[in-house]
Amino acid sequence: MKNIISERVADFLKNFPPFNMIPKKELQNLAEQVTIVYHEKNSLVFAKDESPHANFYIIHKGAVALKKIVDDETMDICDEGDIFGLRPLIANENYQLEARAYEESILYGIPIDFFKPYARNNHRISNFLLESFASNTRNPYSKENKGKLLGSSSIEDKANLELSDLQPIRYSKKLIACDQDMPVKEVAILMSKNNVGSILVVKDELPIGIITDKDFRNHIVSGEFPITTPASNVMSSPVVTYSKNMTITQAQMAMMKSSISHICLTQDGTVNTKAVGILSKHDVMVSLGNNPAVLVKAIKRAKKYKRIKAIRKSVMQLLQGYLDNNIPMGLTAKIISELNDACIKKTIELSLQKMETPPPVKFAWLAIGSQGRSEQLLHTDQDNAIIFDDVSDDKLPTVTNYFLKLAKHVTKGLNTIGYEYCPAEMMASNPKWCLSLQEWKNLVSHWIINPGADEVLMSSIFFDYTVSYGDKAIVNELTEHIFFNTKKYPIFYVHLAHGALQNPSPTGFFRQFLVEQDGENKDFFDIKRRALMPLADAARVLTLYHSIKSISNTWERYEKLAELEPPNAELYLSCSYAMKALLKFRTRQGLLHHDSGRYIALDQLTKEEKMKLKRTFKTIKEIQELISNRFKVANLLG
């Protein structure tokens, strides 16, 4: 006889992580062990320091508040589908928080002993449980919890490195062969007729040598042998053979090891079986396709903007592959940013070729904002500037006009390859942002000394920059000037910190996402303004405060701050982790919807995705509290 209650429990559980990761039949077995618990509003589920229950809980209906008793601080409000009470499963300790029904609630108690095998045997489940446990502690990414689920040494998902360079290589099956006695003249005719660059020399159908275009150059064109000489005199022998299932990486290593450009693939990988194909360096390059090194070479060889645009499509495919294979976000961002920088650099080089004369003085092209922080992975709009060496006042207009003309070529080229024009015209083609070194110094000094709302906004944009092309010495001088002046006028830190607190909270009452109230993005969640920018803004002011140079990336800034301030290291590392998690989420959304990924349709997210987003929000709140207290922002307002 069917258990109707357990079926309903299973139907509910299958909609929420981590239970949606359990096979249907096993989930039904688990549902039969579940205890249904009812709690009136304000009733206690468990108390702080209480001995652990035999169950952890998922909320079927209602809501439960998790509180610190000491200061009555509400750490979290769990609602439908949220799990809590994981301490007995993660750390064999008494409860550290109080759990009390926030409203009338029905809970499902999941028996810990029955559930443990699922967590032990499934990395995805163990990861989710650990993150859920951590999100109910002070720090969602506490180092003390990392890798400590069920006594395992590591619960981190191993990246499934099924990337192109680890896959079996595609090889040419157009196998052209000759015998060892064929005159090389006939060999050349045979190769030309079949449009191949190599030919296999066989004896009794087994490979004994190979002749390539290089062999013709070295032995025939050089005059060493006449064109009537037999193939055996010019062939390379013995043949290097491998199995047809070799990977791209193995092929690269084999060619480098033996200094060869062709490999013979046989049935068993030896010379004792028939050849099935020939593998050339060209085949390796084609198979690599989205390999970063290959893409960089292709970018450098590009002669037109449109060619770079085509290559950028491959860069996006590479990005998708890295995300699909769960490659760490820090590494992914570094590689994609390098490729994007290579595209920008090549665009500038092509633009310089359009100019009638070389640059009159040294200059640098700056990427600013998110691109300057190496956090712009998707096709978004342009943010850039030019800084050039100082010249006399009488030459300044002419030199400025030269770089404005260059900037128009570059911004047009960037638009062609996929970067939209900046709506606010924060581009080097705008005279405001095409300045000499002294003009830039004067401008940033004004921002620092007179930190009004507009000046703080400009600082938050233009103080995150990196050199895409040109002379770094000029830029370094500007950087030194900025650090000198911020130290000289420390009130600027207070204004910058105040500006960093202007972005609204990601959530409102009852932990609900705050969405846009009007406009074309009404009811969408702005992940840039409400989550990414608060983290980036806080990192910027702290970086300036510590005079940290040569680090523009937000999560790397936090990692450096963790070194400089050990008491706050855990929070800073949480910020680093959260920044990468949010950027990864935005990038996935952008690739999915073919846009910038900024505005998120919450109704299209799974419960797990919403939970992962919310997990970062505590960190945002804590870092904003830190900079508010450190720089005494309240005094500025008072």
GUVEXMI-426237 format. One record per residue (C-alpha): x, y, z; residue number from 0. Coordinates in Angstrom, 1 decimal. Layout:
! residues N
      u      v      w   n
      X      Y      Z NUM
...
END
This chain:
! residues 638
      u      v      w   n
    0.0    0.0    0.0   0
    1.3    3.4   -1.0   1
    2.4    5.9    1.8   2
    0.5    9.0    0.6   3
    2.2   11.2    3.2   4
    5.7   10.2    2.3   5
    4.9   10.7   -1.4   6
    3.9   14.2   -0.7   7
    7.0   14.8    1.3   8
    9.1   13.5   -1.6   9
    7.2   15.6   -4.1  10
    8.1   18.7   -1.9  11
   11.8   17.7   -1.3  12
   12.5   17.1   -5.0  13
   12.1   20.8   -5.7  14
   14.9   21.9   -3.4  15
   18.6   21.4   -3.1  16
   20.3   19.2   -2.0  17
   17.3   16.7   -2.2  18
   17.0   17.4   -6.0  19
   20.4   15.7   -6.3  20
   19.1   12.4   -5.0  21
   17.6    9.8   -7.4  22
   13.8    9.5   -7.3  23
   13.7    6.0   -5.7  24
   16.2    6.9   -3.0  25
   14.4   10.1   -2.3  26
   11.2    8.2   -1.7  27
   13.0    6.0    0.8  28
   14.4    9.1    2.6  29
   10.9   10.7    2.6  30
    9.6    7.7    4.5  31
   12.0    8.5    7.4  32
   11.1   12.2    7.6  33
    9.4   13.6   10.7  34
    6.8   16.3   10.3  35
    7.0   19.0   13.0  36
    4.5   21.8   13.7  37
    5.5   25.0   15.4  38
    3.4   27.9   16.5  39
    4.7   31.5   16.0  40
    7.5   32.3   18.5  41
    7.8   28.7   19.6  42
   11.4   27.3   20.1  43
   12.8   24.8   17.6  44
   16.1   24.5   19.5  45
   18.0   26.7   21.9  46
   21.6   27.8   22.0  47
   23.9   25.2   23.6  48
   21.1   22.6   23.4  49
   22.3   19.1   22.6  50
   21.9   18.3   18.9  51
   18.7   16.8   17.6  52
   18.6   13.6   15.6  53
   17.3   15.6   12.6  54
   18.2   18.7   10.7  55
   15.3   20.6    9.2  56
   13.8   21.9    6.0  57
   10.9   24.4    6.1  58
    7.8   23.2    4.4  59
    5.6   26.2    5.3  60
    6.3   29.3    7.3  61
    9.6   30.8    8.5  62
   12.2   30.3   11.2  63
   14.6   32.9   12.7  64
   18.1   32.0   13.7  65
   19.4   34.3   16.5  66
   22.4   35.1   18.6  67
   21.1   35.2   22.2  68
   23.8   37.5   23.5  69
   22.8   40.6   21.5  70
   19.5   39.2   20.2  71
   20.9   39.6   16.7  72
   18.9   37.9   14.0  73
   21.5   36.1   11.8  74
   19.1   34.7    9.3  75
   15.4   34.1    8.5  76
   14.8   30.8    6.8  77
   11.7   30.3    4.7  78
   10.2   27.7    2.4  79
   12.8   25.3    1.1  80
   15.6   26.5    3.4  81
   17.5   24.0    5.6  82
   18.9   24.7    9.0  83
   20.1   22.9   12.1  84
   23.0   21.3   10.3  85
   25.5   21.6   13.2  86
   25.1   17.9   14.3  87
   25.8   16.9   10.7  88
   28.8   19.2   10.1  89
   30.4   19.7   13.5  90
   29.5   17.3   16.4  91
   28.7   20.2   18.8  92
   25.8   21.8   20.5  93
   23.8   24.4   18.7  94
   25.4   27.9   18.6  95
   22.3   29.8   17.6  96
   18.7   29.8   18.7  97
   16.0   28.7   16.2  98
   12.5   30.1   16.8  99
    9.4   30.0   14.6 100
    9.2   33.5   13.0 101
    5.6   32.6   12.0 102
    3.4   29.5   12.2 103
    5.5   26.8   10.5 104
    5.6   23.2    9.4 105
    9.1   21.6    9.3 106
   10.3   18.4    7.9 107
   12.9   16.7   10.1 108
   15.6   14.9    8.1 109
   17.2   12.1   10.1 110
   20.9   12.7   10.2 111
   22.1    9.1   10.5 112
   19.9    8.1    7.5 113
   21.1   11.1    5.4 114
   24.8   10.9    6.1 115
   25.6    8.3    3.3 116
   24.2   10.7    0.7 117
   26.5   13.5    1.9 118
   29.5   11.2    2.1 119
   29.1    9.8   -1.4 120
   28.0   12.9   -3.3 121
   30.4   15.9   -3.5 122
   27.6   18.2   -4.8 123
   25.4   17.4   -1.8 124
   28.3   17.8    0.7 125
   29.3   21.1   -0.8 126
   25.7   22.4   -0.6 127
   25.3   21.4    3.0 128
   28.6   22.9    4.0 129
   27.7   26.2    2.3 130
   24.3   26.2    3.9 131
   25.8   25.5    7.4 132
   28.4   28.3    6.9 133
   25.7   30.7    5.8 134
   24.1   30.4    9.2 135
   27.3   31.3   11.0 136
   28.9   34.7   11.3 137
   31.0   34.2    8.2 138
   29.5   32.4    5.2 139
   32.9   31.4    4.0 140
   34.7   30.6    7.3 141
   38.1   29.0    6.9 142
   37.4   26.8    9.9 143
   34.5   25.0    8.1 144
   36.3   24.6    4.7 145
   36.8   20.9    3.9 146
   35.4   19.6    7.2 147
   32.2   18.0    6.3 148
   31.8   14.5    7.7 149
   35.5   14.3    8.4 150
   36.4   14.4    4.7 151
   39.8   15.9    3.8 152
   38.3   18.0    1.1 153
   34.8   18.5   -0.1 154
   35.6   20.8   -3.0 155
   34.3   19.7   -6.3 156
   37.2   18.8   -8.5 157
   37.0   20.6  -11.8 158
   35.9   18.3  -14.5 159
   38.7   19.1  -16.9 160
   37.0   17.9  -20.0 161
   38.5   20.8  -21.9 162
   39.6   20.7  -25.5 163
   43.3   20.0  -24.9 164
   42.5   16.8  -22.9 165
   40.2   15.3  -25.6 166
   41.1   12.8  -28.3 167
   42.6   14.7  -31.2 168
   40.9   14.9  -34.6 169
   43.3   13.7  -37.3 170
   43.4   13.5  -41.1 171
   42.0   10.2  -42.3 172
   43.0   11.1  -45.9 173
   45.9    8.7  -45.8 174
   48.2    8.8  -48.9 175
   51.0    6.3  -49.1 176
   53.7    5.1  -51.4 177
   56.3    2.3  -51.5 178
   60.0    2.9  -50.7 179
   61.1    2.5  -54.3 180
   58.8    5.2  -55.8 181
   60.9    8.0  -57.4 182
   60.5   11.3  -55.5 183
   59.3   13.0  -58.6 184
   56.3   10.7  -58.7 185
   55.9   11.1  -54.9 186
   55.7   14.9  -55.4 187
   53.1   14.5  -58.1 188
   51.0   12.2  -55.9 189
   51.2   14.7  -53.0 190
   50.2   17.6  -55.2 191
   47.3   15.7  -56.8 192
   45.9   14.9  -53.3 193
   46.7   18.3  -51.9 194
   48.6   16.9  -48.9 195
   51.8   18.1  -47.1 196
   53.0   14.6  -46.2 197
   53.0   11.1  -47.5 198
   53.5    7.8  -45.7 199
   56.1    5.3  -47.0 200
   54.9    1.7  -46.4 201
   56.3   -1.8  -46.8 202
   53.8   -4.7  -46.6 203
   51.2   -2.1  -45.6 204
   53.2   -1.2  -42.5 205
   54.7    2.3  -42.0 206
   58.4    2.6  -42.4 207
   58.9    6.3  -43.1 208
   57.3    9.6  -43.9 209
   58.1   12.3  -46.5 210
   57.0   15.9  -45.9 211
   57.4   19.2  -47.8 212
   60.4   19.9  -45.5 213
   62.1   16.7  -46.7 214
   61.8   17.9  -50.3 215
   63.4   21.3  -49.4 216
   66.3   19.7  -47.5 217
   67.1   16.8  -49.8 218
   65.8   17.6  -53.3 219
   65.7   21.4  -53.7 220
   69.1   21.6  -52.0 221
   70.5   19.4  -54.7 222
   71.5   16.6  -52.3 223
   69.5   14.0  -54.4 224
   68.1   14.1  -57.9 225
   64.3   13.9  -58.5 226
   64.8   10.3  -59.7 227
   66.0    9.1  -56.3 228
   63.8    6.6  -54.5 229
   61.6    7.6  -51.6 230
   63.7    5.6  -49.2 231
   66.6    8.1  -49.6 232
   64.7   11.2  -48.5 233
   62.1    9.8  -46.1 234
   62.3   10.4  -42.3 235
   62.7    7.0  -40.6 236
   61.7    5.3  -38.3 237
   58.2    6.7  -38.2 238
   57.0    8.1  -34.9 239
   53.7    6.3  -34.2 240
   51.0    6.7  -31.6 241
   47.5    5.4  -31.0 242
   44.6    7.2  -32.7 243
   43.1    7.9  -29.3 244
   45.9   10.2  -28.2 245
   44.9   13.5  -26.7 246
   45.7   17.0  -28.0 247
   48.1   17.5  -25.1 248
   49.9   14.2  -25.8 249
   50.2   15.2  -29.5 250
   51.8   18.6  -28.6 251
   54.2   16.9  -26.2 252
   55.1   14.2  -28.7 253
   55.9   16.7  -31.4 254
   58.0   18.9  -29.1 255
   59.8   15.9  -27.7 256
   60.9   14.5  -31.1 257
   61.1   17.9  -32.9 258
   58.7   16.6  -35.6 259
   55.7   18.1  -37.3 260
   53.9   14.9  -38.3 261
   52.9   11.8  -36.4 262
   51.6    8.5  -37.8 263
   48.6    7.1  -36.0 264
   48.2    3.3  -36.1 265
   45.7    0.8  -34.9 266
   47.6   -0.1  -31.7 267
   50.1    2.8  -31.6 268
   53.1    0.9  -32.9 269
   54.7    0.3  -36.3 270
   53.5   -3.3  -36.2 271
   49.9   -2.4  -37.3 272
   48.4   -0.6  -40.2 273
   48.3    3.2  -40.3 274
   44.9    4.8  -39.9 275
   45.9    8.5  -40.2 276
   48.5   11.2  -40.2 277
   48.5   14.0  -37.6 278
   50.2   17.3  -38.5 279
   50.9   20.4  -36.4 280
   48.1   22.1  -38.4 281
   45.7   19.4  -37.1 282
   46.8   20.1  -33.5 283
   46.2   23.8  -34.0 284
   42.8   23.2  -35.4 285
   41.9   20.8  -32.6 286
   43.1   23.3  -30.0 287
   40.6   25.9  -31.4 288
   39.8   27.7  -28.2 289
   43.1   27.2  -26.5 290
   44.2   30.6  -25.0 291
   47.7   30.5  -26.6 292
   46.2   29.8  -30.0 293
   43.7   32.6  -29.7 294
   46.4   35.1  -28.6 295
   48.4   34.1  -31.7 296
   45.4   34.6  -33.9 297
   44.7   38.0  -32.4 298
   48.3   39.1  -33.1 299
   48.0   38.0  -36.7 300
   44.7   39.8  -37.3 301
   44.8   42.5  -40.0 302
   41.3   43.9  -39.6 303
   38.9   44.7  -36.8 304
   36.3   42.2  -38.1 305
   38.8   39.4  -37.7 306
   39.2   40.3  -34.1 307
   35.5   40.3  -33.7 308
   35.4   36.7  -35.0 309
   38.1   35.7  -32.6 310
   36.2   37.2  -29.6 311
   33.4   34.8  -30.4 312
   35.9   32.0  -29.7 313
   36.9   33.8  -26.5 314
   33.3   33.7  -25.4 315
   33.1   30.0  -26.2 316
   36.2   29.4  -24.1 317
   34.6   31.3  -21.3 318
   31.5   29.1  -21.5 319
   33.7   26.0  -21.5 320
   35.5   27.2  -18.4 321
   32.3   27.9  -16.5 322
   30.8   24.6  -17.6 323
   33.8   22.7  -16.3 324
   33.8   24.6  -13.0 325
   37.3   26.1  -13.5 326
   38.1   28.5  -10.6 327
   36.8   32.0  -11.3 328
   40.1   33.6  -10.5 329
   41.9   31.7  -13.2 330
   39.0   32.0  -15.6 331
   38.9   35.8  -15.2 332
   42.6   36.1  -15.5 333
   42.7   34.2  -18.8 334
   39.6   35.9  -20.4 335
   40.9   39.3  -19.3 336
   44.3   38.6  -20.9 337
   42.5   37.7  -24.1 338
   40.3   40.8  -24.0 339
   43.3   42.9  -23.4 340
   45.0   41.3  -26.4 341
   42.0   42.3  -28.5 342
   42.1   45.9  -27.3 343
   45.9   46.1  -27.8 344
   45.6   44.8  -31.4 345
   42.7   47.2  -32.1 346
   45.0   50.1  -30.9 347
   47.8   48.8  -33.1 348
   45.5   48.7  -36.2 349
   44.2   52.2  -35.3 350
   47.8   53.6  -35.2 351
   48.3   52.3  -38.7 352
   45.5   54.5  -39.8 353
   47.2   57.6  -38.5 354
   49.3   59.6  -40.9 355
   52.2   60.0  -38.5 356
   53.5   58.2  -35.4 357
   52.4   59.5  -31.9 358
   54.1   62.9  -31.2 359
   54.8   61.9  -27.6 360
   54.6   58.9  -25.4 361
   51.1   57.9  -24.3 362
   49.1   55.2  -22.6 363
   45.7   53.8  -23.3 364
   43.9   53.1  -20.0 365
   41.1   50.6  -19.4 366
   38.9   52.0  -16.5 367
   36.1   50.7  -14.3 368
   35.3   47.0  -14.4 369
   37.6   46.5  -17.3 370
   40.4   48.2  -15.5 371
   39.8   45.7  -12.6 372
   39.9   42.7  -15.0 373
   36.2   42.0  -14.1 374
   34.6   42.7  -17.5 375
   34.3   39.2  -19.0 376
   31.2   39.7  -21.2 377
   30.6   42.1  -24.1 378
   29.7   45.3  -22.4 379
   30.3   49.0  -23.1 380
   33.6   50.8  -23.4 381
   35.3   52.6  -20.5 382
   38.7   54.0  -21.4 383
   41.0   57.1  -21.3 384
   44.2   58.4  -22.8 385
   47.1   59.9  -20.9 386
   50.1   61.4  -22.8 387
   53.4   63.0  -21.9 388
   53.5   66.7  -21.0 389
   54.3   69.2  -23.8 390
   54.6   73.0  -23.8 391
   51.3   75.0  -23.8 392
   51.7   76.1  -27.4 393
   51.9   72.4  -28.6 394
   49.2   71.1  -26.3 395
   46.2   71.7  -28.7 396
   47.9   70.0  -31.6 397
   49.0   67.0  -29.5 398
   45.6   66.7  -27.9 399
   43.9   66.7  -31.4 400
   46.3   63.9  -32.5 401
   45.3   61.7  -29.7 402
   41.6   62.5  -30.0 403
   41.7   61.5  -33.6 404
   43.5   58.3  -32.6 405
   40.9   57.6  -29.9 406
   38.1   57.9  -32.4 407
   39.7   55.3  -34.6 408
   40.2   53.0  -31.5 409
   36.7   53.4  -30.1 410
   35.2   52.8  -33.5 411
   37.4   49.7  -33.8 412
   36.3   48.5  -30.3 413
   32.7   49.0  -31.3 414
   33.3   46.9  -34.4 415
   34.7   44.0  -32.3 416
   31.8   44.0  -29.9 417
   32.3   46.8  -27.3 418
   29.3   49.1  -27.3 419
   30.0   52.9  -27.0 420
   29.7   54.2  -23.4 421
   26.3   56.0  -23.0 422
   28.0   58.4  -20.6 423
   30.9   59.0  -23.1 424
   33.5   57.9  -20.6 425
   35.8   57.2  -23.5 426
   39.2   58.5  -24.7 427
   37.4   60.0  -27.7 428
   35.8   62.5  -25.3 429
   38.2   65.5  -24.7 430
   37.4   65.3  -21.0 431
   39.3   62.0  -20.8 432
   42.1   62.6  -23.3 433
   44.6   64.6  -21.3 434
   48.3   65.2  -20.7 435
   49.9   63.9  -17.5 436
   49.8   67.3  -15.8 437
   46.1   67.8  -16.8 438
   45.3   64.4  -15.3 439
   47.2   65.4  -12.1 440
   45.3   68.6  -11.9 441
   42.0   66.8  -12.4 442
   42.5   64.1   -9.8 443
   43.8   66.7   -7.3 444
   40.6   68.6   -7.7 445
   38.6   65.4   -7.1 446
   40.6   64.6   -3.9 447
   40.7   68.1   -2.5 448
   37.0   69.0   -3.3 449
   35.2   65.6   -2.7 450
   31.7   66.5   -3.6 451
   29.2   63.8   -4.9 452
   30.3   64.2   -8.5 453
   34.0   64.2   -7.7 454
   33.6   61.0   -5.6 455
   31.7   59.4   -8.4 456
   34.5   60.2  -10.9 457
   37.1   58.9   -8.5 458
   35.3   55.6   -8.1 459
   35.3   55.1  -11.8 460
   38.7   56.5  -12.9 461
   40.8   55.3   -9.9 462
   40.4   51.7  -11.2 463
   42.6   51.5  -14.2 464
   45.1   49.4  -16.0 465
   47.4   50.0  -19.0 466
   46.1   48.4  -22.1 467
   48.7   49.8  -24.4 468
   51.6   52.3  -24.2 469
   54.0   53.8  -21.7 470
   53.6   52.5  -18.1 471
   56.0   55.1  -16.6 472
   53.5   57.9  -17.3 473
   50.8   56.0  -15.6 474
   53.0   55.1  -12.6 475
   53.6   58.8  -12.1 476
   49.9   59.5  -12.0 477
   49.4   56.6   -9.5 478
   52.1   58.1   -7.2 479
   50.4   61.5   -7.4 480
   47.0   59.9   -6.4 481
   48.5   58.1   -3.4 482
   50.4   61.2   -2.3 483
   47.3   63.4   -2.4 484
   45.0   61.0   -0.6 485
   47.5   60.8    2.2 486
   47.7   64.5    2.3 487
   44.0   65.0    2.4 488
   42.6   62.0    4.5 489
   39.1   63.5    4.5 490
   38.9   62.1    1.0 491
   38.8   58.6    2.4 492
   35.7   59.5    4.4 493
   33.9   60.9    1.4 494
   34.9   57.9   -0.7 495
   33.7   55.5    2.0 496
   30.4   57.5    2.1 497
   30.1   57.1   -1.6 498
   30.8   53.3   -1.3 499
   27.7   53.1    1.0 500
   25.3   54.6   -1.4 501
   24.4   51.5   -3.3 502
   21.2   50.0   -1.8 503
   21.1   46.8    0.1 504
   20.5   43.6   -1.9 505
   17.6   42.6    0.4 506
   14.8   44.2    2.3 507
   12.6   43.0    5.1 508
   12.0   39.3    5.3 509
   15.2   38.8    3.3 510
   13.3   39.5    0.0 511
   15.4   40.6   -3.0 512
   15.1   44.3   -3.6 513
   14.2   44.7   -7.3 514
   14.0   47.7   -9.6 515
   10.7   49.6   -9.1 516
   10.3   51.2  -12.5 517
   11.8   51.6  -15.9 518
   12.6   48.9  -18.5 519
   14.2   46.7  -15.9 520
   11.2   46.9  -13.5 521
   11.0   43.8  -11.2 522
   14.5   42.7  -12.1 523
   17.4   42.3   -9.6 524
   20.4   44.6  -10.4 525
   23.3   42.4   -9.4 526
   25.9   45.0  -10.4 527
   24.5   47.9   -8.4 528
   23.3   46.0   -5.4 529
   26.0   43.3   -5.0 530
   29.1   43.7   -7.1 531
   29.6   47.5   -6.8 532
   29.4   47.6   -3.0 533
   32.2   45.0   -2.8 534
   34.3   46.8   -5.4 535
   33.7   50.2   -3.8 536
   34.7   49.1   -0.3 537
   37.9   47.4   -1.7 538
   38.8   50.6   -3.5 539
   38.7   52.9   -0.5 540
   40.6   50.3    1.7 541
   43.2   49.9   -1.1 542
   43.8   53.7   -1.2 543
   44.0   53.8    2.6 544
   46.8   51.2    2.6 545
   48.5   52.6   -0.5 546
   48.3   49.2   -2.2 547
   49.8   49.6   -5.7 548
   49.6   47.5   -8.8 549
   46.5   45.6   -7.7 550
   43.3   46.6   -9.4 551
   41.3   43.4   -9.3 552
   38.7   43.4   -6.4 553
   39.2   39.9   -5.0 554
   43.0   40.3   -5.3 555
   42.7   43.5   -3.3 556
   40.8   41.7   -0.6 557
   43.4   39.0   -0.5 558
   46.1   41.6    0.0 559
   44.1   43.3    2.7 560
   43.8   40.0    4.5 561
   47.6   39.9    4.7 562
   47.8   43.5    5.9 563
   45.0   43.2    8.5 564
   45.1   39.7   10.1 565
   42.2   40.5   12.6 566
   39.9   41.2    9.6 567
   41.4   38.5    7.4 568
   38.4   36.2    7.5 569
   36.0   38.9    6.4 570
   38.3   40.1    3.6 571
   38.7   36.5    2.3 572
   34.9   36.2    2.5 573
   34.7   39.3    0.3 574
   37.1   37.9   -2.1 575
   35.1   34.7   -2.4 576
   31.8   36.5   -2.6 577
   33.1   38.8   -5.4 578
   34.2   35.8   -7.5 579
   30.9   34.0   -6.8 580
   28.8   37.0   -7.8 581
   30.9   37.6  -11.0 582
   30.6   34.0  -12.0 583
   26.8   34.2  -11.4 584
   26.5   37.3  -13.5 585
   28.7   35.9  -16.3 586
   26.6   32.7  -16.4 587
   23.4   34.8  -16.7 588
   24.9   37.0  -19.4 589
   26.0   34.0  -21.5 590
   22.6   32.4  -21.0 591
   20.6   35.5  -22.0 592
   23.1   37.0  -24.5 593
   23.4   40.2  -22.6 594
   25.6   41.9  -19.9 595
   24.0   39.7  -17.1 596
   23.4   42.8  -15.0 597
   19.6   42.4  -14.6 598
   18.4   39.1  -13.2 599
   14.9   37.7  -13.6 600
   14.4   36.2  -10.2 601
   11.4   34.1  -11.3 602
   13.8   32.2  -13.6 603
   16.2   31.3  -10.8 604
   16.1   28.0   -8.9 605
   15.9   27.9   -5.2 606
   19.6   26.9   -5.1 607
   20.6   29.9   -7.2 608
   18.7   32.3   -5.0 609
   20.3   30.8   -1.9 610
   23.8   31.1   -3.4 611
   23.1   34.8   -4.1 612
   21.7   35.5   -0.7 613
   24.8   33.8    0.9 614
   27.0   36.6   -0.4 615
   24.7   39.4    1.0 616
   25.9   39.0    4.7 617
   29.4   39.6    3.6 618
   28.4   42.8    1.8 619
   26.6   44.0    4.9 620
   29.7   43.3    7.1 621
   32.2   45.0    4.8 622
   30.0   48.1    4.6 623
   29.8   48.2    8.4 624
   33.6   48.0    8.6 625
   34.2   50.9    6.3 626
   31.4   52.9    7.9 627
   33.0   52.5   11.3 628
   36.6   52.8   10.3 629
   36.1   56.1    8.4 630
   33.5   57.4   10.8 631
   31.0   58.1    8.0 632
   28.3   58.9   10.5 633
   30.3   62.0   11.6 634
   30.3   63.2    8.0 635
   26.6   63.0    7.9 636
   26.1   64.6   11.3 637
END
